[in-house]
Amino acid sequence: MSIKKKVIIRHVNAETLEPMKDFYNNKSNHDRFAFENGINFYPTVVLMNNYGVALEKKIGIVDLDYYWTGLDQLIDKATNKLKQQINAKL
């Protein structure tokens, strides 16, 4: 099974009711999406699989010097979890 190398980046502004679609193509809005995913602090980075299940989450910035390194590590962890999910035998 091959993994398509595709990433979707979505900026969500929890303070707006701007319309958007969820992972199942249902109508939603930014505020509802943030609420349903426990996003209530800025900035929050959530890495999700194609079903909208959170793989990793980072809240806030403690040290800007290490933020990007930490984000790279978070992406690696999420990627490994995704690979495990894809390779799991049911």
C-alpha positions in Angstrom: 0.0 0.0 0.0 1.4 3.4 -0.9 1.0 6.5 1.1 0.2 9.6 -0.9 2.4 12.4 0.3 -0.2 15.1 0.7 -0.7 17.6 3.5 -3.7 19.9 3.9 -3.0 22.9 6.1 -6.1 24.8 7.4 -6.0 28.0 9.4 -9.0 28.0 11.8 -10.0 31.2 13.5 -12.1 30.1 16.5 -13.5 33.6 16.9 -15.5 33.5 13.6 -18.5 31.8 12.3 -17.0 31.7 8.8 -18.3 28.6 7.0 -16.1 25.6 6.3 -16.5 21.9 5.6 -15.4 19.2 8.1 -13.5 16.0 7.3 -16.7 14.3 6.1 -17.6 17.3 3.8 -20.4 18.4 6.2 -21.1 22.1 6.6 -19.6 23.6 9.7 -17.9 26.8 10.8 -14.6 27.8 12.3 -16.0 28.3 15.8 -17.7 24.9 15.9 -14.7 23.1 14.5 -12.5 24.6 17.2 -15.0 23.8 19.9 -15.4 20.2 18.8 -11.6 19.7 18.7 -10.9 21.3 22.0 -9.0 24.2 20.5 -9.3 27.2 22.9 -5.9 28.7 23.0 -3.8 30.5 20.4 -1.7 29.2 18.7 -2.7 25.5 18.7 -1.4 23.1 16.1 -3.3 19.9 15.6 -2.1 17.2 13.3 -5.0 15.0 12.2 -5.5 11.9 10.0 -7.9 11.9 7.1 -10.9 11.2 9.4 -10.2 14.2 11.6 -8.8 12.2 14.5 -6.0 14.1 16.3 -2.6 12.4 16.0 -0.6 15.1 17.8 -1.4 18.5 19.4 0.8 21.4 20.4 -0.6 24.3 22.4 1.2 27.6 22.6 4.8 28.7 22.1 7.1 28.3 25.0 10.4 29.2 23.3 10.4 30.6 19.8 14.0 29.4 19.2 12.8 25.8 19.5 9.3 26.0 18.1 10.2 24.9 14.6 12.3 22.0 15.9 9.5 20.9 18.1 7.0 21.2 15.3 9.2 19.0 13.1 9.3 16.4 15.9 5.5 16.6 16.2 5.1 16.0 12.5 7.5 13.0 12.7 5.4 11.5 15.6 2.1 12.1 13.8 3.6 10.6 10.6 4.7 7.5 12.4 1.3 7.1 14.1 -0.4 7.4 10.6 1.9 4.8 9.2 1.1 2.4 12.0 -2.6 3.0 11.4 -2.3 2.3 7.7 -0.2 -0.9 8.3 -2.4 -2.3 11.1 -4.0 -5.6 10.4 -7.6 -5.7 11.3 
